[in-house]
Amino acid sequence: MNLHSTTVKLLDLPFYTEGPCVDDAGNLFFTTLSGGQVWRMRPGEAPVIWAEAVCPNGQLIMAKGSHWVCDSAEGGIVQFDHTGSRTGELLSRQCSGLTVHCPNDLIEDRYGNVFFTDSVRESGRVFKLGKDGAQQCIAGGLDYPNGLALSPDHSLLYVAESYQNRILAIPLNEKQLSPAWVWAKLPRHRSGRPVDNLPDGLATDAQGRVWVAHYGMQAIQVLSPEGRLLASLDTALPLTSNLCFVSDHRHRKSVLITGGYAEPGPGAVLMMTVDFEGAL
């Protein structure tokens, strides 16, 4: 599939960026891990530091504007209100009786359940925080589970397994837990070094395609709903960490992209417009 894309740099920062998301009012948010900040970009206004944490990573905007933010250094998920004031911790170092090391990304399904990754080499896990308050480890023994996304019908949870350079799928069934399976394998960098691959953040569009921020490949990989590679989009950002859709129309997508040029920095925030016209 040949896609036309244009990329505009919105912001340069001293720190590598992560955790992009957008609220219902069109406000854009992202995090700086080493910078310890959550930033907000409001249309027509200069970007501002909206909140602070130790090492904020993935974030999720909940009902009434509250934020849940993975803090990879604190080993927990912290909560902020709509003004950016910290209001508490949802968990700290423990979930379902297991130690949590490095919370990375989180996502909510249509039923109000929240899933998050604990990014550890070879023994990483995916946890579920049920709407009813129950906690559960739904996958373990993973080699650095990272970004999360849901299929449009919320029947599958996609997980980027970074050091295996692949995307896993976990069937979501309220009555019975099904094991994760390999949904797609990704292109590999010609260097052969695992750190030059590393799928990171994920997003699904309205057509069920899965978009992968391919950290070491300076690219967004676009996969069909069946897991087939459709396109590789060059971000010009050497470390491409994550993405979210700002607008998602059938023939044109606007995608907020985070990452940087090195870790802990410098970092940047980009906006990519992808035109599907004539490519479907």
C-alpha positions in Angstrom: 0.0 0.0 0.0 1.4 3.4 -1.0 0.4 6.1 1.4 1.1 9.8 1.3 2.2 11.3 4.6 3.4 14.7 5.7 5.0 15.4 9.1 5.3 18.6 11.0 7.4 19.1 14.2 5.3 20.7 16.9 7.8 20.9 19.6 11.5 20.3 20.5 12.3 19.5 24.1 15.4 18.6 26.2 13.8 15.2 27.1 12.6 12.2 25.2 8.7 12.1 25.0 6.1 9.5 25.5 2.4 8.8 26.4 0.5 10.9 23.8 -3.3 11.2 24.2 -6.1 13.6 23.4 -9.2 14.6 25.3 -12.7 15.3 24.1 -11.9 19.0 23.8 -9.0 18.4 21.5 -6.3 19.1 24.1 -3.1 17.1 23.4 -1.1 15.6 26.2 2.3 13.9 26.4 4.9 13.0 29.0 8.7 13.4 29.4 10.1 10.4 31.2 13.4 11.8 32.5 11.9 15.3 32.6 9.2 14.2 35.1 6.5 16.2 33.4 3.1 15.9 31.8 2.6 18.5 29.1 -0.6 19.9 27.6 -0.9 21.5 24.2 -4.2 23.4 23.8 -5.3 24.6 20.4 -4.2 28.2 19.8 -2.1 28.4 23.0 1.5 27.8 23.9 2.3 24.3 25.4 2.5 24.2 29.2 3.7 21.8 31.9 0.4 20.4 33.1 1.6 18.1 35.9 4.7 16.5 37.4 5.7 13.0 38.4 8.9 11.0 38.9 9.0 9.2 35.6 5.6 9.6 33.8 5.1 7.3 30.9 1.8 6.1 29.3 -1.4 7.9 30.3 -5.1 7.5 30.1 -7.8 10.2 30.3 -10.8 8.9 32.3 -14.3 10.2 32.8 -14.6 13.8 33.9 -11.0 14.6 32.8 -9.1 12.6 35.4 -5.7 11.2 34.3 -4.2 7.9 35.2 -0.5 7.9 34.5 2.0 5.1 34.6 5.0 6.1 36.7 7.8 3.8 35.7 10.1 4.9 38.5 7.5 4.6 41.3 6.3 1.3 40.1 2.7 2.4 40.2 -0.2 4.2 38.5 -0.9 7.7 39.8 -4.0 9.8 39.4 -4.4 13.5 38.6 -7.6 15.6 38.4 -8.6 17.7 35.4 -6.4 20.6 36.7 -3.2 18.5 36.8 -3.2 18.2 40.6 -2.1 14.8 41.9 -5.0 13.1 43.8 -3.6 9.7 44.7 -2.3 6.3 43.7 -4.3 3.6 42.0 -1.6 1.0 42.8 2.0 1.0 44.0 4.5 -1.8 43.5 1.9 -4.6 43.8 -1.0 -5.9 41.7 -2.8 -9.2 42.1 -0.3 -10.2 44.8 2.7 -9.7 42.4 5.5 -7.2 42.3 5.1 -4.4 39.7 8.4 -3.1 38.5 7.9 -0.7 35.6 4.4 0.3 34.5 4.6 1.4 31.0 1.3 1.8 29.1 -2.4 1.5 30.0 -5.8 1.3 28.2 -9.4 1.1 29.1 -12.0 -1.1 27.4 -15.6 -0.3 26.8 -16.6 -2.1 30.0 -14.5 0.1 32.3 -11.7 -2.5 32.8 -8.1 -1.1 32.6 -5.1 -3.0 31.4 -1.5 -2.1 31.9 2.0 -3.5 31.0 4.9 -4.1 33.4 7.9 -3.7 31.2 10.6 -6.2 32.3 12.9 -8.4 30.2 11.8 -12.0 29.9 9.4 -11.9 32.9 7.1 -8.9 31.9 3.4 -9.1 32.6 0.1 -7.6 31.5 -2.3 -6.8 34.3 -6.1 -6.2 34.4 -7.7 -3.8 36.8 -11.4 -4.8 36.7 -14.2 -2.3 36.9 -15.3 -4.3 40.0 -12.0 -3.7 41.7 -10.5 -7.2 41.0 -6.9 -7.4 40.0 -5.5 -10.1 37.6 -2.3 -10.9 35.8 -3.6 -11.9 32.3 -0.2 -12.7 30.7 3.3 -13.3 32.0 6.8 -14.4 30.9 6.9 -11.7 28.2 10.1 -10.1 26.9 9.4 -6.5 27.7 5.6 -6.0 27.1 5.1 -2.4 26.0 2.3 -0.6 24.2 -1.3 -1.6 24.2 -4.3 -1.3 21.9 -7.8 -2.7 21.5 -9.5 -4.1 18.4 -12.5 -1.9 17.4 -14.9 -4.4 19.0 -12.7 -4.8 22.1 -12.5 -8.5 21.7 -8.7 -8.5 21.4 -6.0 -6.7 23.4 -2.9 -6.1 21.3 0.5 -6.1 23.2 3.8 -5.0 21.7 6.5 -7.5 22.9 9.5 -5.2 22.3 12.5 -7.6 22.5 10.7 -10.3 20.4 9.8 -7.6 17.8 6.3 -8.8 17.5 2.7 -8.0 18.4 0.7 -10.4 20.6 -3.1 -10.7 20.9 -4.9 -11.6 24.0 -8.6 -12.6 23.5 -10.7 -10.8 26.1 -13.5 -13.0 27.5 -15.2 -12.0 30.7 -15.9 -15.7 31.6 -12.6 -17.3 30.7 -9.0 -16.1 30.3 -7.4 -17.1 27.0 -3.6 -17.2 26.4 -1.7 -14.6 24.4 -0.8 -15.6 20.8 1.6 -14.1 18.2 -0.6 -11.9 16.0 2.1 -10.3 13.9 5.9 -10.3 13.4 7.4 -7.0 12.4 10.2 -6.0 9.9 13.7 -6.3 11.4 16.5 -3.8 11.1 19.3 -4.8 8.9 21.8 -4.3 11.8 20.5 -7.4 13.5 20.6 -5.7 16.9 17.4 -6.1 18.9 17.6 -2.5 20.1 17.2 -1.3 16.5 13.7 -2.9 16.4 11.6 -2.7 19.6 8.0 -2.0 18.9 6.7 0.4 21.4 3.4 2.3 21.4 0.3 1.0 19.6 -3.0 2.4 18.3 -5.9 1.0 16.3 -7.9 3.0 13.7 -11.6 2.8 12.9 -10.9 0.3 10.2 -9.2 -2.1 12.6 -5.7 -1.5 11.3 -3.0 -1.6 14.0 -0.4 1.2 14.0 3.0 0.4 15.6 5.5 3.0 16.8 8.7 1.1 15.9 11.2 2.6 18.3 14.5 1.7 16.7 13.3 1.7 13.1 12.4 5.4 12.9 9.0 4.3 11.6 5.3 3.8 12.1 4.3 0.3 10.8 0.7 0.0 9.6 -0.8 -3.5 9.8 -4.0 -4.9 8.4 -6.7 -6.3 10.8 -5.2 -9.7 9.9 -1.7 -8.7 10.9 -0.3 -8.1 7.4 2.2 -5.2 6.9 0.5 -2.6 4.8 3.0 0.3 5.0 6.1 1.7 6.8 6.0 5.4 7.4 9.3 7.2 8.1 8.9 9.6 11.1 12.4 11.1 10.8 12.5 10.6 14.5 15.3 8.1 15.3 13.6 6.9 18.5 9.8 6.7 17.7 8.1 5.9 21.0 4.4 6.2 20.7 1.4 7.6 18.8 -2.3 8.4 19.1 -5.0 9.6 16.6 -6.0 13.2 16.8 -8.5 12.7 14.0 -9.4 9.4 12.3 -11.3 9.7 9.1 -11.5 6.9 6.5 -9.3 8.6 3.9 -7.1 10.8 6.2 -5.6 10.4 9.6 -3.8 12.9 11.9 -1.4 11.2 14.2 0.4 12.7 17.2 3.8 11.1 17.5 6.3 11.1 20.4 10.0 10.1 20.8 13.3 11.7 20.4 16.9 11.6 19.2 18.4 9.9 22.2 17.6 8.9 25.7 17.2 10.7 28.0 17.0 13.4 25.3 16.6 15.5 23.4 13.0 14.8 22.4 10.3 16.0 20.1 6.6 15.9 19.4 5.3 15.5 15.8 2.1 15.6 13.9 1.8 13.3 10.9 -1.0 13.5 8.4 -1.6 10.3 6.4 -3.7 10.3 3.2 -5.3 6.9 2.3 -7.1 8.3 -0.8 -6.4 5.9 -3.7 -4.5 3.4 -1.5 -7.5 1.5 -0.1 
